[in-house]
Amino acid sequence: SSQKKARVALSLGGAGSPSAGASVPHQAAAGASSGRTLKTSNFKAAYAQTQEATADYTLLAAMDAFLTGYFRANGWPDQEAKQFIKLLREEGHKASDQVFMEGLSDVGGFAQRMWSSATPGHGREFCSMVNDAIRGDDSSLMQHLAVFARTMNAGLITRRTLDVVPWPPKSETYRGAILPERHLQFYIRMTGHKYRVPGFLATSFSEDVADEFAMRAWQSVQGKDPAVRYVIRVHPEGATRKVRRCQHVSLIRKSNVQTEAEFLYVPYSTFTVAEVRVSGNPTYLDPHIVVLQSSVDNMTEPEDLPLAPWY
């Protein structure tokens, strides 16, 4: 019903690599310069008109359309798109035969495996393409990507069930990346203020995992951009009190990288910049530190908050 669609749309908004802590060196600034917000985004409009996939073929059809359009938008050959789609399908079938045997029972699990796939297409992983598209907010891509987002979010948003999710030992998770100087200034300016992230945000329970991703990202650009470690705090009472538990994050349970605990936030999640510690020599050995406080519930936050240009 339209009422149900509106409710789920509100639950999303407040009315990056397969692994936690991944950074995407090629990510482009979005939102901050254009003035876009969640409220005005094509993503939100498409999400409101889309239903969660209840069968694997529905999800795969949407992803075929998304990837074909994404490759064409980037000027990449259709044949490469077809090959990438084929590889993702084969990987999904191989990694999750039980998903397909069970039919409707674990479509969300297959979506999580797609998200965590390390298989590259034109040098990029699927999760990188998803976040790049969300940042770009092209309406023709959002109509297909919204199916994936809804299906993923069904496993990440705990508001409806208040399921007990594994909780970070110190009520904080970590993300390693690079952070160009011009975008560091965004976080400095936003200290004490709220913003939203236009994409899924992957974080890790492990500082070591995050630091490894910061190292890879920094080395991939030959040290031209500073390294950063994000420290993302959740309400400490969330481990034992459902009312304090973050409603829009969960541990990826059906990952292709089972050794990494990925605590994944839904697109357009809200954070407050608590502190920025600027390093004098921001290599991966001594990165900038950006401390964030996660909102307990996106549904309580304004839809017109600024968007992070880089994360």
FENQUI-V277471 format. One record per pair of residues at least 24 apart in sequence whose C-alpha atoms are under 7 Angstrom apart, sorted by the first residue. I is the first residue (numbers start at 1). GAP is how many residues later the second one is. Records with the same first field share a line. If there is no record, write none. Layout:
# FENQUI-V277471
I = GAP, GAP
This chain:
# FENQUI-V277471
5 = 43
6 = 42
9 = 38, 39
10 = 289
11 = 287, 288
12 = 286, 287
13 = 25, 255, 285, 286, 290
14 = 284, 285, 286, 287, 288, 289
15 = 284, 285, 288
16 = 111, 112, 115, 184, 185, 186
17 = 108, 110, 111
18 = 97, 98, 99, 100, 109
19 = 97, 183, 241, 243
20 = 155, 182, 183, 184, 241, 242, 243
21 = 153, 154, 155, 181, 182, 183, 189, 192
22 = 153, 154, 155, 180, 191
23 = 153, 154, 155, 190, 194
24 = 104
25 = 192
27 = 105
29 = 280, 281
30 = 105, 106, 279
31 = 276, 278
32 = 274, 275, 276, 277
37 = 266, 267, 268, 269, 270
38 = 230, 265, 266
39 = 264, 265
41 = 96
42 = 95, 96, 97, 100
43 = 91, 94, 99, 103
46 = 96, 97, 100
47 = 99
50 = 96, 97
51 = 96, 99
52 = 95, 98, 99
53 = 94, 98
54 = 50, 53
55 = 48, 49, 52
56 = 51
59 = 88, 89
62 = 82, 85
63 = 81, 82
65 = 79
66 = 75, 78, 79
69 = 72
84 = 37
88 = 26
108 = 43, 44, 47
109 = 145
111 = 37, 40, 41
112 = 40, 140, 142, 143
113 = 141, 142, 143
116 = 139, 140, 141
117 = 139
131 = 68, 69
134 = 64, 65
135 = 63, 64
153 = 113
156 = 92, 93, 94, 110
157 = 90, 91, 92
158 = 89, 90
159 = 88
162 = 80
165 = 85
166 = 85
167 = 72
168 = 37
171 = 62, 63, 64, 65
172 = 59, 60, 61, 62
173 = 30, 31, 32, 33, 58, 59, 60
174 = 29, 30, 31, 32, 33, 36, 55, 56, 57, 58
175 = 28, 29, 35, 54, 55, 56
176 = 34, 35, 37, 38, 52, 53, 54
177 = 36, 37, 40, 50, 51, 52
178 = 36, 39, 40, 47, 48, 49, 50
179 = 46, 47, 48, 49
180 = 45, 46
183 = 126, 127
187 = 86
188 = 88
190 = 83
191 = 82, 83, 84
192 = 80, 81, 82
193 = 79, 80
194 = 76, 77, 78, 79, 111
195 = 75, 76, 77, 110, 111, 112, 113
196 = 72, 73, 74, 75, 109, 110, 111, 112
197 = 70, 71, 72, 73, 110, 111
198 = 69, 70, 109, 110
199 = 68, 69
200 = 64, 65, 66, 67
201 = 63, 64, 65
202 = 60, 61, 62, 63
203 = 59, 60, 61
204 = 57, 58, 59
205 = 56
214 = 70
215 = 69
218 = 66
226 = 56, 57, 61
227 = 55, 56, 57, 60, 61
228 = 59, 60, 61
229 = 58, 59, 60, 61
230 = 59, 60, 61
231 = 59, 60, 61
232 = 59, 60, 61, 62
233 = 59, 60, 61
234 = 59, 60
244 = 52
245 = 51
246 = 49, 50, 51
247 = 49, 50
248 = 49
269 = 29
270 = 24, 25, 28
271 = 24
